[in-house]
Amino acid sequence: MLLHSVIQGEGKPLLIIHGYLGMSDNWKTLAGQYVVAGFQTHAIDMRNHGKSFHSDEFTYAVMVQDLIEYINHYSLGKVDIIGHSMGGKVAMFFAVQYPQLVDMLVVADIGPKYYKPHHQDVMAALNAVDFSVHTDRAAVEAAMEPYLPDWGTRQFLLKSVYWVEPGKKLGFRFNLDAFNKVIENIGEALPEGAVFHEPTLFLRGDKSNYVKDEDFDLIKSHFPQAEIKTIHNSGHWLHAENPKDFLTETLEFLK
């Protein structure tokens, strides 16, 4: 099955891969700006997210194969990739396995190391929603609030709420059942000895703790040509919190 995507523009193919529980729609504005800069953007919904297919299988290995099928289907050849968080991990796994298909790589606020499961509050909030009882967005948000006091995180998750039956029943676009079973897969580390030798840009938010100074040596061992830069006034969702600097840094690198 082919991943759903939004394709815009003409020029060098730029694949944009969202993070865990995100979707291509989160990147709509930035994708348009990359189009203006001369790229053909492919904002992708990964399996179990957005409008892409649902599957019980959810590992980086299968997500890499999904990307291969996608690139082959559209005959894209060599691509640039921007990946955020889980999407950054997908991009890293893809680049070390298929270096001949990747020209430039941008990894946003994630490193190649193992991350222990840390989405417990988010998962508890999502599992507290019962769409047979919570029949409008306000009720869905109210069900999540005790577990997720942060308004911004709730709004991010609410973007994936949609009408399964218009006006009657809401649901999540992502595959919560699968995520409940395989949450630990999201933190998988890049295998030892896996190396990508082409130019790579790692961006991190200055208020995020996903990529720490002590991670730099590990990053350089997998990505010897890596540049590591910090986006100020931003946390983990750096592309949404400081899109101006994110765009500037990525375009300077990709161009």
HUFENDA-V222018 format. One line per field, one symbol per residue. phi: phi as a letter, one per 20 degrees, with the letter a starting at -180 (. if undefined). A space follows every 50 residues. Layout:
BEGIN
phi=???
END
This chain:
BEGIN
phi=.effbddcncpffceddfegmeaggfdgffgffffgfodeecedefgmcl eefebfebcfgffffgfgffffgelemfcecdcdlgfffgffgfffecff ddecccddlbdfffdfgcdgffffffffecffdedbfffffffeggecff gffffgfffeebefcgmdceaefeefgffgecgfffegeffgnfcceegc dddcefdddfcdgfefffgffecgefdccdeflbdfeffeecfffffgff fgffe
END
